Amino acid sequence: MTEEWRVIADFPDYAVSNLGQVKRLTSRTCAKAGTILKQAWRGGRGTHKGYLAVDLCRDGRKSTQSVHVLVTEAFHGKRPEGMVPNHQDGDTANNRASNLEWATQSRNVQHAYDIGLSDAKGERNGQAKLTERDVIAIRQLSTGRRGEFTAIAKQFGISQRQTADIIHRKAWPHVGGGA
């Protein structure tokens, strides 16, 4: 595949390639013309390593930009309202234009589940307030008596609705134990 370069609209001293590289076009304070910029991982948390980013200079100020956004905008047009870049193969290191597309956030998340990137059940979900041990304890505490959800919810710092969903296996259905 031949490498094609396009000027970055908001940073005209830089260009981005269809292979996911970013280079400086002019010689100023930040880098010499033709310099391919070093990419670094940014924004990772948990098991997600984040996205590759570069530092670009404009008007004497440094601005960190995600490479996948720069490539998608350069080769697939300006970002449509409500859209995000989607890595079709799920590999956030693969910032080739042929691997990127615009998608809604919900489609992007669904795509991650469809290709097996997100299996954020239970404790693997970074937003989880409970452990599997907590879920088993909640189910064991349930006696079926009216009003018990309030006390259980308070004990575990969750809502009554969450408590009911756990007991009735609408939430955390993959966890055994309890009633």
C-alpha positions as CSV (number, residue, x, y, z in Angstrom):
1,M,0.0,0.0,0.0
2,T,1.3,3.4,-1.0
3,E,1.5,5.9,1.8
4,E,-0.6,9.0,1.2
5,W,-0.2,12.2,3.2
6,R,-2.9,14.8,3.9
7,V,-2.6,18.1,5.7
8,I,-4.3,18.2,9.1
9,A,-7.0,20.8,8.8
10,D,-6.7,22.4,12.3
11,F,-2.9,22.0,12.3
12,P,-1.6,23.0,8.8
13,D,2.0,22.6,9.8
14,Y,1.4,18.8,10.1
15,A,0.2,16.0,7.8
16,V,-1.2,12.6,8.6
17,S,-0.9,9.5,6.4
18,N,-3.3,6.7,5.5
19,L,-1.0,4.4,7.3
20,G,-1.4,6.2,10.6
21,Q,1.8,8.3,10.7
22,V,2.0,12.0,11.6
23,K,4.8,14.3,10.4
24,R,5.8,17.9,10.7
25,L,5.7,19.8,7.4
26,T,7.4,23.1,8.4
27,S,10.5,23.8,10.5
28,R,9.6,25.9,13.5
29,T,10.2,25.5,17.2
30,C,8.7,22.0,17.8
31,A,10.3,19.8,15.2
32,K,12.2,19.9,11.8
33,A,10.2,19.6,8.6
34,G,9.7,15.9,7.6
35,T,10.0,14.6,11.2
36,I,7.7,11.6,11.8
37,L,6.3,12.3,15.3
38,K,6.6,9.8,18.2
39,Q,3.2,8.4,19.2
40,A,2.4,7.6,22.9
41,W,-0.4,5.7,24.6
42,R,-2.9,8.0,26.3
43,G,-6.2,7.6,28.1
44,G,-5.8,3.9,29.1
45,R,-7.4,2.5,32.2
46,G,-8.0,-1.0,33.5
47,T,-7.2,-3.5,30.7
48,H,-7.7,-0.9,28.0
49,K,-4.4,0.5,26.9
50,G,-6.0,3.7,25.5
51,Y,-5.2,5.3,22.1
52,L,-2.1,6.5,20.4
53,A,-1.6,10.3,20.5
54,V,0.9,12.9,19.3
55,D,1.8,16.3,20.5
56,L,1.3,19.0,17.9
57,C,2.3,22.7,18.2
58,R,0.2,25.6,17.1
59,D,0.8,29.3,18.1
60,G,3.6,28.2,20.4
61,R,1.3,25.9,22.4
62,K,1.4,22.1,22.6
63,S,-1.8,20.2,21.9
64,T,-2.2,16.4,22.4
65,Q,-4.2,14.9,19.6
66,S,-5.4,11.3,19.1
67,V,-4.0,9.7,16.0
68,H,-7.1,7.8,15.1
69,V,-9.2,11.0,15.2
70,L,-6.6,12.8,12.9
71,V,-6.6,9.9,10.4
72,T,-10.4,9.5,10.4
73,E,-11.0,13.2,9.8
74,A,-8.3,13.4,7.1
75,F,-9.5,10.3,5.1
76,H,-13.2,10.0,5.9
77,G,-14.2,13.7,6.3
78,K,-14.9,16.0,9.2
79,R,-16.5,14.3,12.2
80,P,-20.3,14.2,11.7
81,E,-22.4,15.3,14.7
82,G,-22.5,12.5,17.4
83,M,-20.0,10.2,15.7
84,V,-16.7,8.7,17.0
85,P,-13.9,6.9,15.2
86,N,-14.3,3.1,15.2
87,H,-11.4,0.7,14.8
88,Q,-13.0,-2.0,12.6
89,D,-10.5,-4.7,13.7
90,G,-10.7,-3.6,17.3
91,D,-7.0,-2.9,17.5
92,T,-6.4,0.7,18.8
93,A,-2.8,0.5,17.5
94,N,-4.0,0.0,13.9
95,N,-4.6,3.6,12.8
96,R,-4.7,2.9,9.1
97,A,-7.4,4.8,7.2
98,S,-8.7,1.5,5.9
99,N,-9.3,0.3,9.4
100,L,-11.2,3.4,10.6
101,E,-14.7,4.6,10.1
102,W,-17.2,7.0,11.7
103,A,-19.8,5.3,14.0
104,T,-22.2,6.4,16.7
105,Q,-20.9,5.8,20.2
106,S,-23.6,3.1,20.8
107,R,-22.5,1.3,17.6
108,N,-18.9,1.6,18.6
109,V,-19.6,0.0,22.0
110,Q,-21.8,-2.7,20.4
111,H,-19.0,-3.4,17.9
112,A,-16.6,-3.9,20.8
113,Y,-18.9,-6.5,22.3
114,D,-19.6,-8.2,19.0
115,I,-15.9,-8.8,18.3
116,G,-15.1,-9.8,21.9
117,L,-13.2,-6.8,23.1
118,S,-15.7,-5.9,25.9
119,D,-16.7,-8.6,28.2
120,A,-17.2,-6.3,31.1
121,K,-19.4,-8.5,33.2
122,G,-19.3,-8.2,37.0
123,E,-16.0,-7.3,38.6
124,R,-14.3,-6.9,35.2
125,N,-16.5,-3.8,34.6
126,G,-14.6,-0.8,35.8
127,Q,-17.9,0.7,37.1
128,A,-18.8,-2.2,39.3
129,K,-19.5,-1.3,42.9
130,L,-19.8,-4.9,44.0
131,T,-17.7,-8.1,43.9
132,E,-19.1,-11.5,43.1
133,R,-18.8,-12.3,46.8
134,D,-21.0,-9.3,47.6
135,V,-23.6,-10.6,45.0
136,I,-23.7,-14.0,46.6
137,A,-24.1,-12.5,50.0
138,I,-27.0,-10.3,48.8
139,R,-28.8,-13.3,47.5
140,Q,-28.1,-15.3,50.7
141,L,-29.5,-12.4,52.8
142,S,-32.7,-12.3,50.8
143,T,-35.6,-14.0,52.6
144,G,-38.4,-12.9,50.4
145,R,-39.8,-10.6,53.1
146,R,-41.4,-7.4,52.1
147,G,-39.2,-4.3,52.6
148,E,-35.9,-6.3,52.9
149,F,-34.4,-4.6,49.8
150,T,-34.0,-1.3,51.7
151,A,-31.8,-2.8,54.4
152,I,-29.7,-4.9,52.0
153,A,-29.3,-1.9,49.6
154,K,-28.1,0.3,52.5
155,Q,-25.7,-2.4,53.7
156,F,-24.0,-2.6,50.3
157,G,-24.3,1.0,49.2
158,I,-26.5,0.3,46.2
159,S,-30.1,1.2,45.2
160,Q,-33.1,-0.9,46.1
161,R,-33.7,-1.4,42.3
162,Q,-30.1,-2.8,42.0
163,T,-30.8,-5.0,45.0
164,A,-34.0,-6.4,43.5
165,D,-32.3,-7.0,40.1
166,I,-29.5,-8.9,41.8
167,I,-31.8,-11.1,43.8
168,H,-34.0,-11.8,40.8
169,R,-30.9,-12.4,38.7
170,K,-31.6,-9.6,36.2
171,A,-28.2,-8.2,37.2
172,W,-25.1,-10.3,37.7
173,P,-26.9,-13.4,36.2
174,H,-23.6,-15.1,35.6
175,V,-22.9,-15.3,39.4
176,G,-24.2,-18.4,41.2
177,G,-25.1,-18.7,44.9
178,G,-27.8,-17.4,47.1
179,A,-31.5,-18.0,46.9
